[in-house]
Structures are given as C-alpha cells and as structure tokens.
Amino acid sequence: MENTNSNNVNSFQKQKNKEEMKKQLITFALMIFLTLIAFGAVISEAMPSMFVVPFILFLAVVQVGFQFYYFMHMKDKGHDMPAVMIYGGIWAALLTLAGLILIVWW
C-alpha cells in the first residue's frame, strides 16, 4: 500500500519550490534590467550628472531590497532575528552618516 499523504506532501513541496525558483529568476532578471538601465543612464549622457547619481543610488537601493527579500529569504517566516540585525545595522549606519555630515558641515 502506497502512502498517499507522503506523495501529496512531496508534490506540494515541489510546487512550492518551483514557484520560489520562478520568483527568484524573475527577480534576477529585474536586477539585470535595473543594472542595464543604470549603465544606459551613464552611457547615454541624456541626463546631467547631478540627476544621474541620485538615480543610480535609487536603483542600487531597489536592488539591495531585492537581494534582502528574495535572495537572502528575508520575506520568509523564521528570519526575524536576522531582519532585526540588518535593519539595526542600517539604522546605525544612517545615524553615523548623519553625525559625520553634521560634524563636517556645521
């Protein structure tokens, strides 16, 4: 007699893995596309450098978000402590940057 419950679990896990891989491939393609947009913005010289730099920084922040949520699996349950540490590190970096800017320009 075959264990049908095990087969259902295996097929569910295969479907879940397939969907996860699809999401990761789409995210990877979007990241490559964003990189090409950044290169295009620099190469085309259509925008002044005053606007290109913030635009590239914005694209970089979007790509970091993709990295965190899809490739580092921050969107999944059970990653609460790593998320707290990463967000705490970002907060500490922003505070340090703000402090240094305040010291230099005031």
KEKE-3310 file (N, C-alpha, C; in steps of 0.2 Angstrom, whole numbers, plus 5000, padded with zeros to 4 digits):
npx = (5004:5003:5009:4999:4998:5012:5015:5007:5012:5025:5023:5017:5028:5036:5029:5029:5043:5046:5038:5045:5058:5054:5050:5063:5070:5064:5066:5080:5081:5075:5084:5095:5090:5088:5101:5106:5099:5104:5118:5114:5109:5121:5129:5122:5122:5111:5105:5109:5124:5121:5108:5110:5117:5109:5099:5105:5109:5096:5092:5101:5097:5085:5089:5096:5086:5079:5089:5089:5076:5073:5084:5091:5081:5073:5059:5053:5046:5052:5064:5066:5076:5088:5083:5080:5093:5099:5092:5094:5108:5108:5101:5110:5121:5115:5113:5127:5132:5124:5128:5142:5140:5134:5144:5154:5149:5144)
npy = (4994:5011:5026:5039:5052:5056:5057:5068:5078:5078:5082:5095:5102:5101:5109:5121:5124:5126:5137:5146:5146:5152:5165:5169:5169:5178:5190:5190:5193:5206:5213:5213:5220:5232:5235:5237:5248:5258:5258:5262:5275:5282:5280:5286:5299:5307:5313:5326:5325:5328:5323:5310:5303:5302:5295:5283:5279:5277:5266:5257:5255:5249:5237:5232:5229:5219:5210:5207:5203:5192:5184:5183:5178:5185:5188:5176:5166:5165:5172:5183:5187:5189:5199:5210:5212:5216:5228:5235:5237:5245:5256:5261:5264:5274:5284:5286:5291:5303:5309:5312:5320:5331:5335:5339:5348:5358)
npz = (5000:4996:5002:5002:5008:5009:4996:4992:5000:4995:4982:4984:4990:4979:4970:4978:4978:4965:4962:4970:4964:4952:4956:4960:4948:4941:4949:4948:4934:4934:4942:4933:4923:4929:4932:4918:4915:4923:4918:4905:4908:4912:4901:4890:4892:4893:4904:4916:4926:4939:4941:4937:4947:4959:4954:4950:4963:4969:4961:4965:4979:4977:4971:4982:4991:4983:4984:4998:5001:4992:4988:5000:5008:5016:5016:5021:5034:5050:5050:5058:5068:5060:5052:5061:5065:5053:5049:5061:5059:5047:5052:5062:5053:5046:5056:5060:5048:5047:5058:5055:5044:5050:5059:5050:5041:5049)
capx = (5000:5007:5007:4997:5000:5018:5015:5004:5017:5031:5020:5016:5034:5039:5026:5032:5050:5045:5036:5051:5063:5052:5051:5070:5073:5061:5069:5086:5080:5074:5090:5099:5087:5090:5108:5107:5096:5109:5123:5112:5109:5128:5132:5119:5123:5105:5103:5115:5127:5118:5102:5112:5120:5104:5095:5109:5108:5089:5092:5105:5093:5080:5092:5098:5079:5078:5094:5087:5069:5072:5090:5093:5075:5070:5052:5051:5045:5058:5070:5065:5082:5092:5080:5082:5101:5101:5089:5098:5114:5106:5099:5117:5125:5112:5115:5134:5132:5121:5133:5148:5138:5133:5151:5158:5146:5141)
capy = (5000:5017:5032:5045:5058:5057:5059:5075:5082:5079:5086:5102:5104:5103:5115:5127:5125:5128:5144:5150:5147:5156:5171:5171:5170:5185:5195:5191:5197:5213:5216:5214:5225:5239:5237:5239:5255:5262:5259:5266:5282:5285:5280:5290:5306:5311:5317:5329:5320:5329:5319:5303:5300:5300:5290:5276:5277:5274:5259:5252:5254:5244:5231:5229:5227:5213:5205:5205:5199:5186:5180:5181:5175:5189:5188:5170:5166:5162:5176:5189:5190:5192:5205:5215:5214:5220:5234:5239:5239:5250:5262:5263:5267:5281:5288:5288:5296:5309:5313:5314:5326:5336:5337:5342:5354:5363)
capz = (5000:4995:5007:4998:5011:5008:4989:4992:5003:4990:4976:4987:4991:4973:4968:4981:4976:4958:4962:4973:4959:4947:4958:4960:4942:4939:4952:4945:4928:4935:4944:4927:4919:4933:4930:4912:4915:4926:4913:4900:4910:4912:4894:4885:4894:4892:4910:4919:4931:4945:4942:4936:4953:4963:4950:4951:4970:4970:4958:4970:4985:4975:4971:4989:4993:4980:4987:5005:5002:4988:4988:5007:5010:5022:5016:5023:5041:5054:5049:5062:5071:5055:5049:5066:5065:5047:5050:5066:5056:5043:5056:5064:5048:5044:5061:5059:5042:5049:5063:5052:5040:5055:5061:5044:5038:5054)
cpx = (5004:5004:5005:4998:5007:5019:5012:5009:5023:5029:5019:5023:5037:5036:5028:5039:5050:5043:5041:5056:5061:5052:5058:5073:5070:5064:5076:5086:5079:5080:5095:5097:5089:5097:5110:5104:5101:5115:5120:5111:5116:5130:5129:5120:5117:5103:5110:5118:5124:5112:5104:5114:5114:5100:5099:5109:5101:5089:5096:5101:5088:5083:5094:5091:5078:5083:5091:5081:5069:5078:5092:5087:5072:5063:5049:5050:5051:5065:5070:5072:5087:5090:5081:5089:5102:5098:5092:5105:5113:5105:5106:5121:5122:5113:5122:5135:5129:5125:5139:5146:5137:5139:5155:5155:5143:5146)
cpy = (5006:5022:5038:5052:5060:5060:5066:5080:5084:5084:5094:5105:5106:5109:5122:5129:5128:5135:5149:5151:5152:5163:5174:5173:5177:5191:5196:5195:5204:5216:5217:5219:5232:5240:5240:5247:5260:5263:5263:5274:5285:5285:5285:5297:5310:5316:5320:5324:5322:5325:5311:5299:5298:5295:5283:5274:5274:5267:5254:5250:5248:5237:5228:5226:5220:5208:5202:5201:5193:5182:5178:5179:5179:5189:5181:5171:5163:5166:5183:5192:5193:5199:5211:5217:5218:5227:5238:5241:5245:5257:5265:5266:5274:5286:5290:5293:5303:5313:5315:5320:5332:5339:5341:5348:5359:5367)
cpz = (5000:5000:5003:5001:5010:5001:4989:4995:4998:4984:4978:4988:4984:4970:4971:4979:4969:4958:4965:4968:4953:4949:4959:4953:4939:4942:4950:4938:4929:4938:4938:4923:4922:4932:4923:4911:4918:4921:4907:4902:4910:4905:4889:4886:4893:4898:4912:4924:4938:4946:4941:4943:4958:4960:4951:4958:4972:4967:4962:4976:4983:4974:4977:4992:4990:4983:4994:5005:4998:4989:4995:5011:5016:5022:5019:5031:5044:5053:5052:5065:5066:5053:5054:5066:5059:5047:5055:5063:5051:5047:5059:5059:5046:5050:5061:5053:5044:5054:5060:5047:5044:5057:5056:5042:5043:5057)
residu = (MET:GLU:ASN:THR:ASN:SER:ASN:ASN:VAL:ASN:SER:PHE:GLN:LYS:GLN:LYS:ASN:LYS:GLU:GLU:MET:LYS:LYS:GLN:LEU:ILE:THR:PHE:ALA:LEU:MET:ILE:PHE:LEU:THR:LEU:ILE:ALA:PHE:GLY:ALA:VAL:ILE:SER:GLU:ALA:MET:PRO:SER:MET:PHE:VAL:VAL:PRO:PHE:ILE:LEU:PHE:LEU:ALA:VAL:VAL:GLN:VAL:GLY:PHE:GLN:PHE:TYR:TYR:PHE:MET:HIS:MET:LYS:ASP:LYS:GLY:HIS:ASP:MET:PRO:ALA:VAL:MET:ILE:TYR:GLY:GLY:ILE:TRP:ALA:ALA:LEU:LEU:THR:LEU:ALA:GLY:LEU:ILE:LEU:ILE:VAL:TRP:TRP)
# end
